[in-house]
Amino acid sequence: MFSVSLPANGLLLAAVSLLLTRRCCSSLSVRDIPHIAAYFGTKTRYEEVKPLLLRDVLSVDRSVLRPPPADSCSPVHLTAVIRHGSRYPTAKNIRRIHKLSELVRRDASRGPEELRSRWEDWYTEDMDGQLVMKGREDLRQLAVRLSILFPSLLSEANVMKRRISFVSSSKHRCVSSVEAFQEGLQQHHELVPEYSHVVDDELMRFFERCRGYVEGVENNRTALLEVEKFKHGEEMEAVRRRMAERLGLPHLSLTPDLVEAAFFLCSYELSIRAIHSPWCFLFNEDDAKVLEYKSDLKQYWKHSHGHVISGLSSCPLFHHVFRTLDKAGRPRRSTDTPPEPASIMVGHAETLLPLLSLLGLYKDQTPPTASNYHSQHGRRFRSSLIVPYAANLLFVLYDCRRGPRLQLLVNESPVRFPGLETEDAPLYRDVRAAYRHLLDGCDFHRECEGRGGGRGPNTEL
């Protein structure tokens, strides 16, 4: 655990920054947003999921908290599992961007002039997935909104007395994100910024420690067969031909990876620089839906319901969340130490997706495959909506007259527990009963066949 203090004038600078951010982002015109912005998968801005934030980044809807009105409930604990904010491309994608930019400058005979001669390839490999300023704003603003939504839990006293715990993945973008979240809390309460968090990869990067997952999915070439089939299938081939035509490029020179690089360039320019990039005009909405589906196939078969071990790998985090909730909801005497009001945990899309899968959320009756794209347009599993930048899974525990209740929110919107769909905030004992098989089982070492046998390739989101 480590703690960092900032000078007192850092508070004023941070507060001014948040105010300017609120004004800047609120003034962004909807017409300036690319028409394909909602289809970027894990590279989607949080604002595409919560469009009210485009008008006011601190917009809060208190009606999302839905314990039964007649049960006299008050929130007593919040556990938040949060994905890091907007980031730079990884080094692998930056290399693809360089290759694409060079190809277009050298060989393209049509398309936007900005791409062929004036667009600047400013990405460098040392950026490699680091958090950008917009990413810090994502987490600062989320912290303020949650403070407004849960004033008794994320209160000034609880922040000052360090009653709130903060946990992060060791990755730089996550550490920067958890610091930004703390900045947001402290700005909201007009406190001197100070960082204090624990780095815990066993909780936040469980996927690289599970040998069953690493060997069975991460390093198994057949595990993502559906992704490979779709990547070279007729829908992707049609997108590739259309893009080559728009640029006047030889069809074979434009690989599926370069098509995806152009698509993600549109997303990066939007999330990092808040601009409508000329790369966006190479794609229509149908193209974007195909590319989103390709991304969803990867997330489904690599990190979610496609392979059971993906969800089971999140057992350590699952058990940690419920142990924390158990402590917060346990009856106590007036002389007992008050429970921890909030636990803030920052990780990756790969942290959230397996946990959501283990909880039974976003599972379609028919799995997405390379061959059923046209029947999947109404699917529930859309990574653009589930795990955009700054995605969050919130467990809200209430103290109620009939006993503790638990509500689940995903990206600040209510989601009902599978099997308990009649209530937004069922009794906590009913939630525990629904997951009894996991609470009593889901042993990480047994499911993952002992200690992890090495790391897979670096494919974090």
Secondary structure, DSSP 4 states (H G I P E B T S, - for coil): -EEEE--THHHHHHHHHHHHHHHHHHT--GGGS-TTGGG-GGG--HHHHSGGGGT-TT---GGG----GGG--EEEEEEEEEE---BPPPHHHHHHHHHHHHHHHHH--SS-HIIIII------GGGTTPBPHHHHHHHHHHHHHHHHH-TTTS-HHHHHTT-SEEEE-SSHHHHHHHHHHHHHHHHHTT---EEEEEE-HHHHSGGGTBHHHIIIIIT-TTTTHHHHHHHTSHHHHHHHHHHHHHHT--GGGS-HHHHHHHHHHHHHHHHHH----GGGGG--HHHHHHHHHHHHHHHHHHHSTTSHHHHHTTHHHHHHHHHHHHHHHS---TTSPPPP-EEEEEE-HHHHHHHHHHTT-S--SS---TT-GGG-TT-S--HHHHS-TT-EEEEEEEE-TTS-EEEEEETTEEEPPTT-TT-SS-BHHHHHHHTHHHHH---HHHHTTSB----------
